[in-house]
Amino acid sequence: MHEYPALDPIETGDMDLEDRQALRRVAGLSTELQDVTEVEYRQLRLERVVLVGVWTSGTAEDAENSLRELKLLAETAGSQVLDGLIQRRQKPDPATYIGAGKALELRDVVEATGADTVICDGELTPGQLRQLEDVVKVKVIDRTALILDIFAQHAKSREGKAQVELAQLSYLLPRLRGWGGNLSRQVGGRAAGGVGIGGRGPGETKIELDRRRIRERMSKLRRQISGMSTSRETMRYRRQRREIPAVAIAGYTNAGKSSLLNRVTGAGVLVEDALFATLDPTVRRARTPEGRLFTIADTVGFVRHLPHQLVEAFRSTLEEVGDADLILHVVDGSHPDPEGQIAAVREVLRDIDGASDIPEIVVINKADAADQDVLDRITRRERDSIVVSARTGQGISELMRLIEERLPRLDHEVHLLVPYDRGDLISRAHKEGEVLSVEHVEDGTILHARVLPSLSQELLRVGKPVERVS
């Protein structure tokens, strides 16, 4: 029976977790993010917050679940959530997002609770942010800015940090605001140092200069990300050339993707009960119960209304999903709305080239904490699904057998005498194929195996069919 690695508490990202918790935000202290540009950026002070959402469609339970998720996002960013409000409207108010009356009610809640920030459950226009701030008299940020802030805190690798910065600048560019001197122009003519002809004119305003600098920085980041993704593409090409099947773990944030990877491979990836705990993709090798080698990749988690800036910035990372042979779609079975999670993930997968055509297994995780009626409901709805618990190990053996069934078939069966000086091919058959039997004889090794086409061709070139051996 195939043994799967036990989870060693020392090797499951504990050191990363300690580092992260050592830098937690402290209530009462400023947590503003310094931006590289000389503009008034929407600096985030997320210690004491009030949440507000607009309920435009669906049930009241859907609206409450959305605000509950916003609460988890805010707490992941280091906030203390004081209160939450939901406004029923056909569509968000174009001026203040929640309407003039509700904005005044929100101001009273902010004053009564002593909040310093309001977080809106949606992406607001620059005008909506500014006008709502004028009413409530505290900083207002939206869901997109909150998610970007979490990504900025959790990004560890050079590529991850560059991707997050690109997404932040994409969000910031249309939201630049100028104060006082920021709206004045850079003077020309003699005041510009005696430039003279060609140097006169109104020049750029400060905010125009900031926009230009941000665009230049974004162009530089895109070039850097393109260069950094080359190494991942090279490794991916090598795996494809050797025809090692690839499995990608995708799913909603905090559904237990990293825990599942650790359970299957013993990877030691950071695991934390928080949203977007891991951002950088991790690729590890694993074997099916029959010993067949495959790679398994843990990708960034998805969320409802994932900011399009992040989807664009993390496109190179998400390509791990688009190039896979099989997708493990991990769902939190204990979540109040698991079907909503499935729909949100599939919406993002549709934006990834090729992902919609890849076979999918829905892995319903956290079975030890989920309601059995909910698990039964999802398994009836999703044909290719399995219930597991990455924490306890329940269902993992069945999942591995299911992965083996869904991986591309080894459709070339060989029964050959391979010379002893080509032991490398025997080794590859063990690593990449399914070895049915091995027998060592005087002239070499008799190999009976099922392998992929490329290895089959190499074996046929150097080996002799067994029935011809005399």
SEDRENKOL-575373 format. One record per residue (C-alpha): residue number from 1; residue in three letters; chain; y, x, z. Coordinates in Angstrom, 3 decimals. Each point is the difference from the previous one (the first is absolute). Layout:
BEGIN
num, residu, chaine, c2, c1, c3
NUM, ALA, A, Y, X, Z
...
//
This chain:
BEGIN
num, residu, chaine, c2, c1, c3
1, MET, A, 0.000, 0.000, 0.000
2, HIS, A, 3.421, 1.339, -0.962
3, GLU, A, 2.137, 0.926, 3.015
4, TYR, A, 3.756, -0.564, -0.045
5, PRO, A, 2.273, 2.269, 2.005
6, ALA, A, 1.019, -1.235, 3.419
7, LEU, A, 3.684, -0.149, 0.772
8, ASP, A, 1.007, 2.940, 2.161
9, PRO, A, 3.157, -1.004, 1.926
10, ILE, A, 1.305, 3.557, -0.313
11, GLU, A, -0.322, -0.080, -3.791
12, THR, A, 1.496, -3.415, -0.822
13, GLY, A, 3.586, 1.081, -0.384
14, ASP, A, 0.692, 0.248, 3.730
15, MET, A, 2.199, 3.057, -0.447
16, ASP, A, 2.059, -1.776, -2.677
17, LEU, A, 0.256, -3.010, 2.286
18, GLU, A, 1.216, 2.136, 2.915
19, ASP, A, 2.646, 1.589, -2.231
20, ARG, A, 1.223, -3.392, -1.142
21, GLN, A, 0.151, -1.504, 3.478
22, ALA, A, 1.805, 3.074, 1.303
23, LEU, A, 2.885, -0.851, -2.317
24, ARG, A, 0.233, -3.725, 0.753
25, ARG, A, 3.443, -1.526, 0.116
26, VAL, A, 1.451, -0.461, 3.478
27, ALA, A, 1.776, -3.228, 0.872
28, GLY, A, 3.729, 0.453, 0.445
29, LEU, A, 0.226, 3.154, -2.105
30, SER, A, 1.321, 0.057, -3.549
31, THR, A, -2.693, 0.193, -2.675
32, GLU, A, 2.296, 0.147, -3.006
33, LEU, A, -1.271, 1.665, -3.149
34, GLN, A, 2.334, 2.624, -1.427
35, ASP, A, 0.286, -0.341, -3.771
36, VAL, A, 0.629, 3.042, -2.203
37, THR, A, 2.837, -1.708, -1.848
38, GLU, A, 3.542, -0.433, 1.318
39, VAL, A, -0.115, -3.779, 0.034
40, GLU, A, -0.169, -2.684, 2.630
41, TYR, A, -3.784, -0.523, -0.100
42, ARG, A, -1.566, -2.969, 1.802
43, GLN, A, -0.894, 2.127, 2.998
44, LEU, A, -2.838, -1.586, 1.919
45, ARG, A, 0.273, -0.506, 3.749
46, LEU, A, -3.166, -1.888, 0.738
47, GLU, A, -0.258, -0.127, 3.781
48, ARG, A, 0.758, -3.678, 0.801
49, VAL, A, -0.392, -2.397, -2.889
50, VAL, A, 0.052, -3.698, -0.885
51, LEU, A, -2.108, -1.181, -2.937
52, VAL, A, 0.995, -2.726, -2.443
53, GLY, A, -1.906, -1.530, -2.903
54, VAL, A, 0.517, -2.666, -2.647
55, TRP, A, -2.879, -2.434, -0.532
56, THR, A, 0.147, -1.106, -3.632
57, SER, A, -3.619, -0.944, -0.774
58, GLY, A, -3.422, -0.351, 1.568
59, THR, A, -0.827, -1.304, 3.454
60, ALA, A, 1.747, 0.626, 3.294
61, GLU, A, -2.979, 2.178, 0.961
62, ASP, A, 0.599, 2.171, -3.093
63, ALA, A, 3.640, 0.473, 1.021
64, GLU, A, -0.992, 0.905, 3.565
65, ASN, A, -2.624, 2.484, -1.251
66, SER, A, 2.616, 1.664, -2.195
67, LEU, A, 2.402, 0.356, 2.945
68, ARG, A, -2.858, 1.235, 2.199
69, GLU, A, -0.710, 2.704, -2.573
70, LEU, A, 3.700, 0.922, -0.025
71, LYS, A, -0.261, 0.394, 3.783
72, LEU, A, -2.895, 2.446, -0.438
73, LEU, A, 1.999, 1.931, -2.604
74, ALA, A, 3.005, 0.176, 2.345
75, GLU, A, -2.155, 1.193, 2.908
76, THR, A, -1.635, 2.619, -2.243
77, ALA, A, 3.514, 1.278, -0.771
78, GLY, A, 0.633, 0.359, 3.747
79, SER, A, 1.877, -3.229, 0.748
80, GLN, A, 0.001, -2.394, 2.905
81, VAL, A, -0.073, -3.532, -1.443
82, LEU, A, 2.059, -2.400, 2.090
83, ASP, A, -0.093, -3.267, -1.972
84, GLY, A, -0.803, -1.543, -3.371
85, LEU, A, 1.451, -2.864, -2.023
86, ILE, A, -1.260, -1.877, -3.069
87, GLN, A, 2.291, -2.056, -2.247
88, ARG, A, -1.499, -2.694, -2.277
89, ARG, A, 1.744, 0.099, -3.391
90, GLN, A, -0.895, -0.637, -3.637
91, LYS, A, 1.302, 3.479, -0.827
92, PRO, A, 1.911, 2.739, 1.883
93, ASP, A, 3.753, -0.534, 0.276
94, PRO, A, 1.732, 2.224, -2.597
95, ALA, A, 2.770, 0.889, 2.465
96, THR, A, -1.621, 0.614, 3.401
97, TYR, A, -3.737, -0.400, -0.759
98, ILE, A, -0.511, -2.593, 2.752
99, GLY, A, 3.107, -2.170, -0.453
100, ALA, A, 3.294, -0.119, 1.873
101, GLY, A, -1.194, -2.226, 2.870
102, LYS, A, -3.155, 1.987, 0.675
103, ALA, A, 1.986, 3.235, -0.202
104, LEU, A, 2.235, -1.210, 2.855
105, GLU, A, -3.109, -0.978, 1.993
106, LEU, A, -1.418, 3.464, -0.676
107, ARG, A, 3.235, 1.586, 1.275
108, ASP, A, -0.377, -1.923, 3.284
109, VAL, A, -3.612, 1.214, 0.350
110, VAL, A, 1.081, 3.594, -0.665
111, GLU, A, 2.730, -0.215, 2.650
112, ALA, A, -2.325, -1.636, 2.554
113, THR, A, -2.820, 2.542, -0.454
114, GLY, A, 2.174, 3.097, -0.387
115, ALA, A, -1.665, 0.907, -3.296
116, ASP, A, 1.466, 2.797, -2.132
117, THR, A, -1.807, -0.784, -3.277
118, VAL, A, -1.050, -3.056, -2.013
119, ILE, A, -3.003, 0.351, -2.341
120, CYS, A, -0.371, -2.553, -2.815
121, ASP, A, -3.431, -0.890, -1.377
122, GLY, A, 0.850, 0.559, -3.673
123, GLU, A, 1.985, 2.275, -2.307
124, LEU, A, 3.698, -0.804, 0.254
125, THR, A, 2.700, 0.714, -2.538
126, PRO, A, 2.814, 2.363, 1.022
127, GLY, A, 2.345, -3.005, 0.266
128, GLN, A, -2.360, -1.917, 2.280
129, LEU, A, -0.382, 3.016, 2.297
130, ARG, A, 3.751, 0.505, 0.231
131, GLN, A, 0.892, -3.667, 0.595
132, LEU, A, -2.722, -0.554, 2.591
133, GLU, A, 1.191, 3.120, 1.848
134, ASP, A, 3.546, -1.393, 0.010
135, VAL, A, -1.308, -3.081, 1.843
136, VAL, A, -2.503, 1.489, 2.483
137, LYS, A, 2.068, 3.175, 0.671
138, VAL, A, -3.041, 2.308, 0.154
139, LYS, A, -1.938, 2.018, -2.549
140, VAL, A, -2.140, -2.087, -2.390
141, ILE, A, -2.919, 1.460, -1.946
142, ASP, A, -2.652, -1.638, -2.138
143, ARG, A, -3.781, 0.230, -0.217
144, THR, A, 0.153, 2.607, -2.771
145, ALA, A, 2.180, 2.389, 2.018
146, LEU, A, -2.326, -0.442, 2.991
147, ILE, A, -3.125, 0.892, -2.014
148, LEU, A, 1.783, 2.995, -1.534
149, ASP, A, 0.953, 1.175, 3.489
150, ILE, A, -3.656, -0.198, 1.135
151, PHE, A, -1.106, 1.949, -3.067
152, ALA, A, 2.646, 2.649, 0.730
153, GLN, A, -1.347, 0.408, 3.546
154, HIS, A, -3.661, 0.209, -1.042
155, ALA, A, 0.197, 2.143, -3.159
156, LYS, A, -1.567, 3.405, 0.715
157, SER, A, -0.756, 1.776, -3.264
158, ARG, A, 2.651, 1.481, -2.272
159, GLU, A, -0.909, -2.475, -2.720
160, GLY, A, 0.071, -2.939, 2.406
161, LYS, A, 3.446, 0.936, 1.302
162, ALA, A, 1.339, 0.375, -3.550
163, GLN, A, -1.441, -3.392, -0.988
164, VAL, A, 1.583, -1.704, 3.003
165, GLU, A, 3.383, 1.656, -0.606
166, LEU, A, -0.066, -1.158, -3.629
167, ALA, A, -0.735, -3.562, 1.122
168, GLN, A, 2.807, 0.122, 2.600
169, LEU, A, 2.528, 1.257, -2.539
170, SER, A, -1.068, -2.704, -2.490
171, TYR, A, 0.676, -2.575, 2.703
172, LEU, A, 3.253, 1.640, 1.093
173, LEU, A, 1.615, 0.424, -3.409
174, PRO, A, 1.161, -3.621, -0.548
175, ARG, A, 0.939, -0.340, 3.680
176, LEU, A, 2.521, 2.822, 0.353
177, ARG, A, 3.087, -0.976, 1.923
178, GLY, A, 3.323, 1.773, 0.128
179, TRP, A, 2.475, 0.191, 2.856
180, GLY, A, 3.593, 1.213, -0.224
181, GLY, A, 0.006, 3.387, -1.716
182, ASN, A, -3.343, -0.753, -1.621
183, LEU, A, 1.824, -2.326, -2.390
184, SER, A, 2.731, 2.523, -0.865
185, ARG, A, -0.243, 1.941, -3.228
186, GLN, A, -0.548, 3.674, -0.541
187, VAL, A, 3.413, 1.015, -1.385
188, GLY, A, 0.530, 1.926, -3.234
189, GLY, A, 2.945, 1.905, -1.491
190, ARG, A, 1.922, 2.487, 2.156
191, ALA, A, -1.394, -1.469, 3.182
192, ALA, A, -3.429, 0.994, -1.237
193, GLY, A, 0.972, 3.660, 0.102
194, GLY, A, 2.126, 0.333, -3.138
195, VAL, A, -2.762, -1.010, -2.385
196, GLY, A, 2.635, -1.367, -2.374
197, ILE, A, -0.956, -1.596, -3.320
198, GLY, A, -3.382, -1.706, 0.234
199, GLY, A, 0.067, -0.017, 3.780
200, ARG, A, 2.435, -2.880, 0.434
201, GLY, A, -1.042, -3.582, 0.520
202, PRO, A, -1.272, -2.228, 2.739
203, GLY, A, -3.196, 2.025, 0.614
204, GLU, A, -2.997, -1.425, 1.858
205, THR, A, 0.211, -2.110, 3.087
206, LYS, A, -1.924, 1.344, 2.974
207, ILE, A, -2.627, -2.724, -0.332
208, GLU, A, -0.466, 0.767, -3.707
209, LEU, A, -0.551, 3.635, 0.906
210, ASP, A, -2.584, -1.029, 2.590
211, ARG, A, -1.825, -2.151, -2.550
212, ARG, A, -0.122, 2.890, -2.451
213, ARG, A, -1.342, 2.360, 2.661
214, ILE, A, -2.692, -2.496, 0.983
215, ARG, A, -1.085, -0.443, -3.628
216, GLU, A, -0.232, 3.771, -0.378
217, ARG, A, -2.059, 0.246, 3.186
218, MET, A, -2.313, -2.792, -1.223
219, SER, A, -0.554, 1.808, -3.300
220, LYS, A, -0.866, 3.198, 1.882
221, LEU, A, -2.437, -1.873, 2.279
222, ARG, A, -1.743, -1.599, -2.993
223, ARG, A, -0.517, 3.444, -1.527
224, GLN, A, -1.348, 1.347, 3.308
225, ILE, A, -2.398, -2.937, 0.453
226, SER, A, -1.201, 0.378, -3.582
227, GLY, A, -0.729, 3.676, 0.636
228, MET, A, -1.721, -0.644, 3.339
229, SER, A, -2.234, -2.705, -1.481
230, THR, A, -1.386, 2.520, -2.492
231, SER, A, -2.394, 1.501, 2.575
232, ARG, A, -1.389, -3.453, 0.863
233, GLU, A, -0.418, -0.774, -3.699
234, THR, A, -1.841, 3.316, -0.462
235, MET, A, -2.405, -0.768, 2.858
236, ARG, A, -0.495, -3.524, -1.349
237, TYR, A, -0.741, 1.427, -3.459
238, ARG, A, -2.595, 2.373, 1.436
239, ARG, A, -1.740, -2.863, 1.795
240, GLN, A, 0.011, -2.093, -3.171
241, ARG, A, -1.286, 2.913, -2.101
242, ARG, A, -2.895, 0.484, 2.384
243, GLU, A, -0.453, -3.804, -0.062
244, ILE, A, 0.042, -0.406, 3.770
245, PRO, A, 0.594, -3.724, 0.650
246, ALA, A, 3.249, -0.818, 1.799
247, VAL, A, 0.513, -2.728, 2.608
248, ALA, A, 3.507, -0.978, 1.144
249, ILE, A, 0.778, -1.759, 3.280
250, ALA, A, 2.906, -2.423, -0.426
251, GLY, A, 1.265, -2.755, 2.222
252, TYR, A, 2.644, -1.403, 2.274
253, THR, A, 1.666, 2.328, 2.463
254, ASN, A, -1.788, 0.230, 3.372
255, ALA, A, -3.149, -1.592, -1.441
256, GLY, A, -2.036, 3.033, 1.095
257, LYS, A, -0.228, 2.042, -3.219
258, SER, A, 0.235, 3.400, 1.725
259, SER, A, -2.488, -1.115, 2.671
260, LEU, A, -2.422, -0.978, -2.766
261, LEU, A, 0.456, 3.384, -1.713
262, ASN, A, -0.644, 1.777, 3.300
263, ARG, A, -3.088, -2.107, 0.669
264, VAL, A, -1.502, 0.695, -3.455
265, THR, A, 0.926, 3.683, -0.364
266, GLY, A, 1.149, 1.343, 3.404
267, ALA, A, 3.286, 0.952, -1.677
268, GLY, A, 2.043, 0.176, 3.227
269, VAL, A, 2.967, -1.885, -1.489
270, LEU, A, 2.703, -1.250, 2.395
271, VAL, A, -0.804, -3.487, 1.309
272, GLU, A, 2.659, -2.036, 1.801
273, ASP, A, 0.445, -3.712, 0.679
274, ALA, A, 3.272, -0.052, -1.949
275, LEU, A, 1.259, -0.911, -3.438
276, PHE, A, 0.068, 2.781, -2.632
277, ALA, A, -1.535, 2.524, 2.419
278, THR, A, -1.223, 2.150, -2.909
279, LEU, A, 1.884, 0.502, -3.275
280, ASP, A, -1.560, 3.048, -1.642
281, PRO, A, -3.210, -0.639, -1.966
282, THR, A, -3.178, 1.593, 1.347
283, VAL, A, -2.982, 0.671, -2.292
284, ARG, A, -3.392, 0.834, 1.524
285, ARG, A, -3.570, 0.328, -1.250
286, ALA, A, -2.735, -2.356, 1.116
287, ARG, A, -3.580, -0.841, -0.917
288, THR, A, -1.821, -3.254, -0.569
289, PRO, A, -3.217, -0.727, 1.977
290, GLU, A, -1.962, 1.445, -2.955
291, GLY, A, 2.054, 3.195, 0.117
292, ARG, A, 2.283, -0.601, -2.978
293, LEU, A, 3.353, 1.803, 0.272
294, PHE, A, 3.311, -1.849, -0.411
295, THR, A, 3.615, 0.455, 1.066
296, ILE, A, 1.852, -2.499, 2.160
297, ALA, A, 3.811, -0.126, 0.244
298, ASP, A, 2.172, -1.624, 2.664
299, THR, A, 3.321, -1.186, -1.460
300, VAL, A, 3.319, -1.249, 1.375
301, GLY, A, -0.134, -3.497, 1.502
302, PHE, A, 1.564, -3.024, -1.664
303, VAL, A, 2.089, -2.762, 1.524
304, ARG, A, 1.583, -3.272, -1.058
305, HIS, A, 3.094, 0.594, -2.104
306, LEU, A, -0.668, 3.739, -0.182
307, PRO, A, 3.332, 1.469, -1.197
308, HIS, A, -0.125, 0.687, -3.722
309, GLN, A, 1.762, 3.323, 0.684
310, LEU, A, -3.078, 1.108, 1.961
311, VAL, A, -2.434, -1.182, -2.672
312, GLU, A, 1.902, 2.078, -2.568
313, ALA, A, 0.364, 3.059, 2.256
314, PHE, A, -3.681, -0.043, 1.052
315, ARG, A, -1.333, -0.689, -3.502
316, SER, A, -1.676, 3.429, -0.227
317, THR, A, -1.753, -0.646, 3.326
318, LEU, A, -1.083, -3.503, -1.030
319, GLU, A, -1.592, 1.421, -3.152
320, GLU, A, -2.966, 0.930, 2.228
321, VAL, A, -0.735, -3.749, -0.010
322, GLY, A, 0.496, -0.404, -3.759
323, ASP, A, -2.418, 2.864, -0.785
324, ALA, A, -2.780, -1.144, 2.345
325, ASP, A, -3.400, -1.365, -1.029
326, LEU, A, -0.053, -2.398, 2.953
327, ILE, A, 2.637, -1.421, 2.366
328, LEU, A, -0.764, -0.780, 3.642
329, HIS, A, 2.577, -2.685, 0.809
330, VAL, A, 0.241, 0.121, 3.810
331, VAL, A, 1.135, -3.193, 1.761
332, ASP, A, 0.776, -0.498, 3.693
333, GLY, A, -2.361, -2.826, 0.973
334, SER, A, 1.811, -0.487, 3.321
335, HIS, A, 3.398, -0.587, -1.654
336, PRO, A, 1.489, -3.543, 0.175
337, ASP, A, 0.253, -0.137, -3.816
338, PRO, A, -2.650, 2.220, -1.640
339, GLU, A, 0.156, -1.963, -3.272
340, GLY, A, 3.743, 0.755, -0.193
341, GLN, A, -0.798, 3.699, 0.441
342, ILE, A, -2.509, -0.119, -2.868
343, ALA, A, 2.535, -1.702, -2.286
344, ALA, A, 2.747, 2.526, 0.876
345, VAL, A, -2.260, 3.005, -0.713
346, ARG, A, -1.166, -1.424, -3.329
347, GLU, A, 3.615, -0.594, -0.988
348, VAL, A, 0.731, 3.732, 0.454
349, LEU, A, -3.259, 0.998, -1.745
350, ARG, A, 1.120, -1.952, -3.071
351, ASP, A, 2.947, 2.422, -0.287
352, ILE, A, -2.336, 3.041, -0.114
353, ASP, A, -1.261, 0.856, -3.480
354, GLY, A, -3.710, -0.726, -0.348
355, ALA, A, -0.564, -1.162, 3.597
356, SER, A, -0.568, -3.652, -0.939
357, ASP, A, -3.071, 0.901, -2.090
358, ILE, A, -1.776, 2.060, 2.697
359, PRO, A, -2.914, -1.588, 1.929
360, GLU, A, 1.017, -1.002, 3.529
361, ILE, A, -1.836, -0.475, 3.278
362, VAL, A, 1.924, -1.938, 2.657
363, VAL, A, -0.740, 1.746, 3.316
364, ILE, A, 0.823, -2.352, 2.882
365, ASN, A, 0.672, 2.392, 2.872
366, LYS, A, 0.413, -0.463, 3.768
367, ALA, A, -2.990, -2.345, 0.220
368, ASP, A, -0.223, 0.791, 3.730
369, ALA, A, 3.409, -1.638, 0.549
370, ALA, A, -0.071, -2.758, -2.641
371, ASP, A, -0.892, -3.683, 0.233
372, GLN, A, -3.379, -0.740, -1.614
373, ASP, A, 1.347, -3.123, -1.749
374, VAL, A, 2.690, 2.133, -1.682
375, LEU, A, -2.572, 2.578, -1.107
376, ASP, A, -2.217, -2.734, -1.457
377, ARG, A, 2.981, -1.529, -1.811
378, ILE, A, 0.947, 3.286, -1.669
379, THR, A, -3.576, 0.888, -1.006
380, ARG, A, -0.398, -3.434, -1.621
381, ARG, A, 3.228, 0.495, -1.923
382, GLU, A, -0.550, 3.649, -1.010
383, ARG, A, -3.294, 0.454, -1.848
384, ASP, A, -0.209, 3.811, 0.306
385, SER, A, 0.779, 0.366, 3.694
386, ILE, A, -1.535, 1.512, 3.119
387, VAL, A, 0.840, -0.228, 3.707
388, VAL, A, 0.290, 3.298, 1.913
389, SER, A, 1.519, 1.568, 3.077
390, ALA, A, 1.236, 3.557, -0.484
391, ARG, A, 0.397, 0.294, 3.783
392, THR, A, -3.591, -0.911, 0.957
393, GLY, A, -1.797, 0.917, -3.240
394, GLN, A, -1.207, -3.556, -0.645
395, GLY, A, -0.802, -0.569, -3.685
396, ILE, A, 0.722, 3.602, -1.121
397, SER, A, -3.579, 0.657, -1.182
398, GLU, A, 0.049, -3.229, -2.017
399, LEU, A, 3.382, 0.989, -1.471
400, MET, A, -1.362, 3.377, -1.128
401, ARG, A, -2.942, -1.695, -1.734
402, LEU, A, 2.418, -2.378, -1.706
403, ILE, A, 2.139, 2.945, -1.169
404, GLU, A, -3.122, 1.613, -1.450
405, GLU, A, -0.782, -3.179, -1.968
406, ARG, A, 3.546, -0.288, -1.361
407, LEU, A, 0.531, 3.639, -1.039
408, PRO, A, -0.486, 0.855, -3.714
409, ARG, A, -3.693, 0.162, -0.723
410, LEU, A, -1.860, 3.271, -0.473
411, ASP, A, -1.563, -1.164, -3.244
412, HIS, A, -1.621, 3.285, -1.159
413, GLU, A, -3.435, 0.653, 1.489
414, VAL, A, -1.361, 3.524, -0.528
415, HIS, A, -3.437, 1.462, 0.679
416, LEU, A, 0.286, 3.674, -0.911
417, LEU, A, -1.223, 3.491, 0.805
418, VAL, A, 3.141, 1.976, 0.843
419, PRO, A, -0.166, 3.846, 0.068
420, TYR, A, 0.529, 1.645, 3.380
421, ASP, A, 3.081, 1.840, -1.294
422, ARG, A, 1.770, -3.397, -0.422
423, GLY, A, -0.159, -1.027, 3.601
424, ASP, A, 3.669, -0.983, -0.317
425, LEU, A, -1.057, -3.035, -2.062
426, ILE, A, -2.543, -1.013, 2.640
427, SER, A, 2.763, 0.279, 2.610
428, ARG, A, 2.310, -2.165, -2.112
429, ALA, A, -2.730, -2.603, -0.396
430, HIS, A, -0.241, -0.211, 3.809
431, LYS, A, 3.792, -0.222, 0.399
432, GLU, A, 0.935, -2.266, -2.901
433, GLY, A, -3.161, -1.958, -0.774
434, GLU, A, -2.984, -1.698, 1.550
435, VAL, A, -2.984, 2.348, 0.314
436, LEU, A, -3.304, -1.879, -0.082
437, SER, A, -2.309, 3.004, 0.408
438, VAL, A, -0.029, 3.821, -0.144
439, GLU, A, -3.057, 2.183, -0.498
440, HIS, A, 0.032, 3.804, -0.145
441, VAL, A, -2.514, 1.511, -2.439
442, GLU, A, -0.573, 3.463, -1.436
443, ASP, A, 2.449, -0.359, -2.941
444, GLY, A, 2.779, -1.841, 1.775
445, THR, A, 0.906, -3.257, 1.724
446, ILE, A, -1.242, -3.395, -1.196
447, LEU, A, 2.941, -2.328, 0.514
448, HIS, A, -0.244, -3.780, -0.169
449, ALA, A, 3.456, -1.513, 0.492
450, ARG, A, 2.569, -2.518, -1.158
451, VAL, A, 3.237, 1.735, -1.003
452, LEU, A, 3.249, -0.551, -1.881
453, PRO, A, 0.213, 0.642, -3.779
454, SER, A, 1.719, 3.414, 0.169
455, LEU, A, -2.568, 1.487, 2.421
456, SER, A, -2.823, -1.559, -1.997
457, GLN, A, 1.152, 1.844, -3.126
458, GLU, A, 0.112, 3.353, 1.822
459, LEU, A, -3.466, -0.514, 1.487
460, LEU, A, -1.464, -0.943, -3.383
461, ARG, A, 1.408, 3.201, -1.529
462, VAL, A, -1.765, 2.328, 2.471
463, GLY, A, -2.992, -2.054, 1.188
464, LYS, A, -3.306, -1.063, -1.540
465, PRO, A, -1.408, -3.524, 0.180
466, VAL, A, -2.822, -0.008, 2.551
467, GLU, A, -2.526, -1.618, -2.333
468, ARG, A, 0.308, 3.024, -2.352
469, VAL, A, -0.755, 2.569, 2.679
470, SER, A, -3.427, 1.513, -0.494
//
